[in-house]
């Protein structure tokens, strides 16, 4: 069966298939329009045959008309309700069956040929998405839970902007800065003034300068801060399935500390010998976090409307198919069918492009983590998805505009 990604696009496509079959039977069988279409197409074909001095146009028109009539238009069989990928993975908040019921459809009826086309293209897309999943070597599946990495980064950004709002944990962190970190930082700058200032007490350069007790205290404190961040099922699941645990832990803790310093830099710079530089860095952090607010909003809106928008596109393509057939019969140009299939195939590929963007987000994290030694700009990750969507539009537009030779 057609098995969509989300219950919404799955239901929309099923409604489109159901209505497409009903419209084909209504136009070509149950009303006078079908006879008019046949007679008009026959006359147009006859006129072309007379001009060419042969009856090839008439024979061709009759063959495609009656082939489509008996193979595509007249057959109509009940469909088994397919679950979407998300529902197959355990999602229960929205169900395909509920959406169909609200649309007033108790039994799905569709042309077997049309369903075969939808199934074949969906199977190809879902298979390619599975290949992308395996290529990353993690345990997650985009089919079962799309947009999980985008939701993960948006959740992370929210927590970074909120800062470390656990007062007891913040006091422990500030005390660690004052008792251990600033002293180690001074020692480090005395040895190598070019190292400069850093708000990250877990960096490789500073860790060896702690006493054994201070290093132990830091590990406990880092675990506590990460537990503060990692406090729901989504964060735990995505961090486990998509990212290396230690790299994400270091990057997330560092980002939270720096974001918190941007809200209350005085607590971290009171005993620093270069407080002005620290404060400037904290102000820069604040600007970076605030600059991402628009990206956050765009990402949230897109995540909420994408299943509906994508489902509406699938529905409109299938609902327009009967009228497309009318144009094919009038023109007697079978190549127009390939144009329709091309548009449908490109539309079916959109979830694959999103899955690739989803994986690119995790890849960008890995690359940033390697290049910047753990200083990963977590607030930039939703931007990866937005830029990816723009790139998707740029790539798909030429495909949608391209027309086969010979198509009218």
Buried (B, 14 or more C-beta within 10 A) or exposed (E): BBBBBBBBBBBBBBBBBBBBBBBBBBBBEEEEEBEEBBEEBBEBBBEBBEEEEEBEBBEBBBEBBEEBBEEBBBBBEEBEBBBBBBBEBEBEEBBBEEBBEEBEBEEBBBBBBBBEBBBEBBBBBBEBBBEBBEEBEBEBBBBBBBBBBBBBBBBBBEBBBEBBEEEEBBEBBBEBBBEBBBBBBBEBBEEEEEEEBBBBBBBEBBBEBBEEEBBEBBEEBBEBBBEBBBEEEEBEBBBBBBBEEEBBBBBBBBBBBBBBBBBBBEBBBEBBEBBEEBBEBBEEBBEBBEEBEEBBEBBBEBBEEBBEBBBBBBBEBBBBBBEBBBEBBBBBBBBBBBBBEBBBBBBBBBBBBBBBBBBBBBEBBBEBBEEEBBBBBBBBBBBBBBBBBEEBEEEBEEEEEEEEEEBE
